[in-house]
Amino acid sequence: MKFSTRQLQALEAGKIRRNQLIKAAQKFANADLTMDYPHSYIYSVGGLGKTYNVTKAVKDMNVPFYTVSGKTTGWGFALQLAVIVHKKPKGVPFRIIVDDCDAILSNDFINILKNMLEGQKSLRYTQQIHDHLLDTPAKKEAYNHFKKDVGFEVPTDELIFIFTSNFKLPTVNQAQEAESKNTGTKGNQRILDLNAIRTRCKPKDIIFSNDQEWWGWIADAVLNDNSVSHIIDKEQEIEMLNWMWNNWNRLSGKCLRTVNQLADIMKWEDDYLDTWECDYIDHTNKNNYGGL
């Protein structure tokens, strides 16, 4: 079983895109606190290995880091940082990989993030934290250490943030357009606020030119990073990727997590094609059948 010429072209295009992410991750992991903008923000559609590649780059550098979840409330994110800063050695810079930061980009928390990244160099949370939210000894100790009259303040001057996200921040052009229309509206103000986060970081947007390139990204990860070689062999990998190619417009999931699930089904079930069809094909859109 082989790939067509178009598939090989798509595979090469996807590989180029993946290398862009890998190089960006290495560059951002190598940032230091002497830079004007040491923080970074990586965007792509979900499930393509952003956090994995950033984590690998940081590990390869052998520098201290923590990964924290951005899928949380403002106080939840602040408490995570409080625990890290309270425990870490003074004078040692840490990379903080913020995995999936969409939730903390809320309207209520965005000004806190802006101050954290530039100027204030601390995270000041000015709302009272109830005792039941301090559900571990580490949280209680860190909160009491950084506690103010109202809320708490965590110094972030020794932290370098690398955000990975499925949410694309507005560009300068989009912010200028919003400002020229009417800055009084909530929608336009949010565009300006989100762009302010972008301008406080080194951004990297991974945007596919077409779906073939997207498939090529996944195929390159499967074939060259051994992401499912522990589950299925090379011939099976090619069969699975061909099936994804032929059903791309109907797939309910187009990410590396889906690939691992398909591979696992392929290994354990004789009728894996029926299961793939049942569980990973969207049958609701009758006008969107077909492959690439």
VENHU-V228839 format. One line per field, one symbol per residue. psi: psi as a letter, one per 20 degrees, with the letter a starting at -180 (. if undefined). Layout:
psi=???
This chain:
psi=prqrghghghggghggghhggghgggghhjqriiqhnirropqrqqkjkghghgggggghilqpqqpqpimrrghgghhghggghhhqppjopqpoooomjghikrhhihhggghhhpehkrooojqppqhiimjqhgggggghhjpagpbrpppjijpopoppqjppqqrgghghghhhfoiiqgghhhggghhhggijroqopopqhrhghgghggghgghijkhjhigrrgghgggghggggijgiipipmrhggghggggghhiphlhhggggghjpojhnijkqrb.
